[in-house]
Amino acid sequence: MAVETPSLPAEPRRVIRPYRPEDRETVRAICANTGFLSKPIDPVFEDRELFADYLTRYYTDIEPESTYVCELDGVVKGYIMGSRFPKRKSFYEVWLFPTLLARGLWRYFTRPYKPSTRQYIRWIIAKARKENPFTPPDIPHLHFNLLPEVRNVAHSREMIDTYFKYLIDHGEKQVYAQVVAYETRRAGRMFAKYGFRVIDEREVTKFRDYYPKKIYLFTILKDLTLSASLYGADVRDPIPKDVSKPSERDIS
C-alpha cells in the first residue's frame, strides 16, 4: 500500500530586479514604513508623502536606472537605490528642497500637525544639515530599506552585491553609504568586516525622544576594486588620496 508523503510548502520565490515605474508607490510606502529606525515613520513625522518625496523622489523620477527592488512571491518588499551622478542629484536637490520646505511650512501652519511632526520639521530646519556627516562629492552612493519579512543577511547581501555589480559594470570604482548605528567603536569594526571604511560620523538627535541611547549616522566608503562583494578585505588603511576628509567648513 502506497503512503503519501505530505508535500512541504514551497520556498518563497525571491527576485532582485531593476526598478519599474509601477513600483513607485510601493517603494514610497516602504520608505515611510522603515523610516524610523526600520519602523514606520508615523510616530515621528506623520506626513508620509513629504517624507517619501524627500528620500526617494530623485531616485524614482530622475535616475530610476540606479534602483533595484526585492520581490518576494511577486510582491516588492524592499529596494536599493543610489546615484552614479552626484552633481546631477545635488542640482536636483537645490530645486527640490525649497519646494518641499515650502510645502512643509505651509502644512505646518495650516494643518493640525501633531507636536511630534512639528518638532521633526524644526529639527530639519535647525539641525539636519549640521548633523549630517561628510559625504564625498564625486563618488556614487547607495541606500536600501527592507521590510521585516526580507530583512536578513542573505537578502541584504544579495541586493547589495547586485548593486555592486551594476556599479562595476558602469565603470565605478567606489561607493559610499550612510548608515545608522548605536555605538561608534563596534560599528567601525563591523563596517570594516564588510569592506567599508568609516570616513565620518555624527550623532543625530531627531529620535532622541524615542530611543534611550545615542544614535550615530556614519558615512562609509567601499573600494570596489578591492572587493566586489559585501564581504571583503578589512580595509582600515588610510583614506585614499581622492577622498578628502571633511574640513571645518564641511562640518560647521
C-alpha positions in Angstrom: 0.0 0.0 0.0 1.5 3.3 -1.0 1.8 6.0 1.6 1.6 9.6 0.5 4.2 11.9 1.9 2.9 15.3 2.8 4.3 17.9 0.5 6.4 20.6 2.0 5.3 24.2 1.5 7.2 25.8 -1.4 10.0 28.2 -0.6 9.1 31.8 -1.3 10.4 33.0 -4.6 12.8 35.9 -4.2 13.8 38.1 -7.2 16.2 41.0 -7.3 15.3 43.1 -10.4 15.6 46.6 -11.8 13.0 49.1 -10.7 10.0 49.7 -12.9 7.6 52.8 -12.9 4.8 50.7 -11.5 6.9 50.1 -8.3 6.9 53.8 -7.4 4.1 53.8 -4.8 5.2 50.6 -3.2 8.8 51.9 -2.9 7.5 55.1 -1.3 5.4 53.1 1.1 8.4 51.0 2.1 10.4 54.2 2.6 7.8 55.5 5.1 7.3 52.1 6.7 11.0 51.8 7.5 11.8 55.5 8.2 12.0 55.4 12.0 14.9 53.0 12.8 13.5 50.4 10.4 9.9 51.0 11.7 7.1 53.2 10.4 7.9 56.9 10.5 4.4 58.0 11.6 5.1 58.4 15.3 7.8 60.9 14.5 6.6 62.5 11.3 3.0 62.0 10.1 3.4 63.4 6.5 4.3 60.3 4.6 4.0 61.9 1.2 6.5 64.7 2.1 8.9 62.1 3.7 8.9 59.8 0.7 9.3 62.8 -1.7 12.4 63.9 0.2 14.1 60.5 0.3 13.0 58.7 -2.9 11.8 61.2 -5.5 15.1 61.8 -7.2 15.9 58.1 -7.5 12.5 57.0 -8.8 11.9 60.0 -11.1 15.3 61.2 -12.3 17.7 58.3 -12.1 15.5 55.2 -11.9 18.1 53.0 -13.7 20.1 53.1 -10.4 17.3 51.5 -8.4 16.6 47.8 -7.8 13.8 46.1 -5.9 13.5 42.9 -4.0 10.4 40.8 -4.8 9.0 38.0 -2.6 6.4 35.9 -4.5 5.9 38.8 -6.9 5.4 41.5 -4.2 8.0 44.2 -3.7 9.4 44.0 -0.2 12.5 46.2 -0.4 14.7 48.4 -2.5 18.2 49.6 -3.0 18.7 52.9 -4.7 21.5 55.3 -5.3 23.1 57.7 -7.8 26.0 57.5 -10.2 25.7 61.2 -10.9 26.2 63.1 -7.6 26.3 66.5 -9.2 23.0 65.9 -11.0 21.5 64.9 -7.7 22.8 67.9 -6.0 21.4 70.2 -8.7 18.0 68.5 -8.4 18.1 68.9 -4.6 18.8 72.6 -4.9 15.4 72.8 -6.7 13.5 70.2 -4.7 14.4 71.1 -1.1 13.0 74.6 -1.1 9.8 73.2 -2.7 9.5 70.6 0.0 10.3 73.1 2.7 7.6 75.5 1.4 5.1 72.6 1.4 6.1 71.5 4.9 5.9 75.0 6.3 2.5 75.7 4.7 1.2 72.5 6.2 2.9 73.3 9.5 0.8 76.5 9.8 -2.4 75.3 8.1 -2.7 71.6 9.0 -3.3 70.3 12.5 0.2 68.7 12.6 0.9 66.7 15.7 3.6 68.1 18.1 6.0 65.3 17.1 5.7 66.3 13.4 6.2 70.0 14.3 9.3 69.0 16.3 10.7 67.0 13.3 10.2 70.0 11.0 12.0 72.2 13.4 14.9 69.6 13.5 15.1 69.7 9.7 15.4 73.4 9.6 17.7 73.9 12.6 19.9 70.8 12.9 19.6 68.4 9.9 22.5 69.9 7.9 24.8 70.1 10.9 24.1 66.5 12.0 24.7 65.1 8.5 28.2 63.6 8.2 30.6 64.5 5.4 29.8 62.8 2.0 32.4 62.5 -0.8 31.2 64.9 -3.5 32.1 62.9 -6.7 31.5 59.3 -5.7 28.3 57.2 -6.2 26.2 56.3 -3.2 23.6 53.9 -2.2 21.0 53.2 0.5 18.5 50.4 0.9 15.4 49.5 3.0 13.8 46.1 3.5 10.5 45.1 5.2 10.8 42.7 8.1 9.9 39.6 6.0 13.0 40.0 3.9 15.2 41.7 6.4 18.1 39.3 6.9 21.7 38.9 6.0 21.1 36.7 2.9 18.6 39.2 1.3 20.7 42.2 2.2 23.9 40.6 0.7 22.1 39.6 -2.5 20.7 43.1 -3.0 24.0 44.9 -2.2 26.1 42.5 -4.3 23.7 43.0 -7.2 24.1 46.8 -6.9 27.9 46.5 -6.7 27.8 44.6 -9.9 25.7 47.3 -11.5 28.2 50.0 -10.4 31.2 48.0 -11.6 29.5 47.2 -15.0 29.3 51.0 -15.4 32.9 51.6 -14.6 32.5 52.8 -11.0 35.3 52.1 -8.6 34.0 53.3 -5.3 30.7 53.8 -3.5 29.6 55.2 -0.2 26.6 54.9 2.0 25.2 56.5 5.2 24.2 54.0 7.9 22.7 54.4 11.4 24.4 52.7 14.3 24.2 52.8 18.0 27.8 52.5 19.1 30.8 54.0 17.4 33.5 51.5 18.3 31.7 48.3 17.4 30.2 49.9 14.3 33.6 50.7 12.9 34.8 47.1 13.2 31.5 45.8 11.7 31.8 48.1 8.7 35.4 47.0 8.2 34.3 43.4 8.1 32.2 44.2 5.1 34.9 46.0 3.4 33.8 49.6 4.2 35.9 52.4 5.7 34.3 55.0 8.0 35.1 58.4 6.8 32.9 60.5 9.1 30.3 60.1 11.8 27.9 62.4 13.7 25.4 61.9 16.5 21.8 62.6 15.3 19.2 63.9 17.7 16.0 63.6 15.7 15.0 60.4 17.5 16.3 61.4 21.0 12.8 61.4 22.5 12.0 58.0 21.2 15.2 56.0 21.8 17.1 55.9 25.1 20.6 55.6 23.7 22.7 57.8 21.4 22.2 57.3 17.7 25.0 57.9 15.1 25.0 58.4 11.4 28.1 57.1 9.6 29.4 57.8 6.1 31.1 54.6 5.0 33.2 54.1 1.8 33.9 50.9 -0.1 36.7 50.5 -2.7 35.1 48.2 -5.3 38.5 47.4 -6.9 39.5 45.6 -3.6 36.3 43.6 -3.2 33.2 43.4 -5.4 31.0 41.8 -2.8 29.6 42.8 0.6 32.1 40.7 2.4 35.6 42.0 1.7 39.0 42.8 3.0 39.3 44.6 6.3 40.3 48.0 4.8 41.2 50.0 7.8 44.2 51.7 6.0 44.2 55.5 5.4 41.6 57.1 3.2 42.6 57.2 -0.4 44.0 60.4 -1.8 40.9 61.1 -4.0 38.6 61.2 -0.9 39.3 64.2 1.2 38.3 64.3 4.8 35.8 66.9 5.9 37.2 70.4 6.7 35.9 72.7 9.3 33.7 74.3 6.6 32.2 71.0 5.8 31.2 70.2 9.4 30.0 73.5 10.6 
